[in-house]
């Protein structure tokens, strides 16, 4: 079989969590990519009284002071990443696997049929009310291993995520987290504040997790129709976990083990990883994986690394769609683009 006749590599989708958001993320597709626009409009309708506010926050050229708060960032990340996933599905791509980081795992679960989209939106609305009232806090990215940060971990500062062998997230209330950053910086470690105003993936938000459990128990849960890797267990999402409301509720206060879970996915599948969301933070992490460095798997980002304008969004998406089609990945013809901007976008 010649190189040109080689089958296309399977595609695995990755979905980012809080911190990846930026103003007008993927907004260049709105009103111009039909499937994406239809799902975004549906999300704003399902958000009810919050819908107009969230749409305005999303489309504003400059972010409001609340843009990185759970009340804005997480519902928009969920809606945008889900709509992008639906758009990729609309091309005829059936992913061999999906993996999400934090709220990105809820996106993957929704696309896999575990959670109905309307229930996902309802859960996001509940999260706005419950988690916005948690103590003021945040998350800190540290270029270090777990042993390097052990001295600052304890009752007030917590390990929130392992994103790469030397890329961690810490979480805590504002003052203890700032003190941890000062101590780690004094040791010569590079620290960066994450765009978050709550201490997700730490015990700080445990009361909100407990309060959210009734909402999860009210949501019908199903076995996944597509393979999802869970960054909370480090492997394939089982039916048992998928059907357990407590498993989903407790994710918000549990550490994310993204790096080992991505390693597990790549051990099972030589594939093309497609970051299906704003930015390229997960793509950068994936390129550190040995199987990617060795060329067994590869990485693509669906969107530009930040707010580079509407046309940049469209060019990036078209480049990925054209590449997948050239590689003979099953991709349907481009959906008809309808310029609906003047009429306020498509209607469901």
Secondary structure, 3 states (H helix, E strand, C coil): CCHHHCCCCEEEEEECCCCCCCCCCCHHHCCCCHHHHHHHHHHHHHCHHHHHHHHHHHHCCCCCCCCCCCCCHHHHHHHHHHHHHHHHHHCCCCCCEEEECCHHHHHHHHHCCCECHHHHHHHHHHHHHHHCCCCCEEEEEECCCHHHHHHHCCCCEEEEEEEECCEEEEEEEHHHHHHHHHHHHHCCCCEEECCCCCCCCCHHHHHHHHHHHHHHHHCCECCCCCCEEECCCCEECCHHHHCCHHHHHHHHHCCECHHHHHHHHHHHCCEEEEECCCCCHHHHHHCCCHHHHCCCCEEEECCCCCCCCHHHHHHHHHHHHHHHHHCCCCCCCCCCCCCCHHHCCCCC
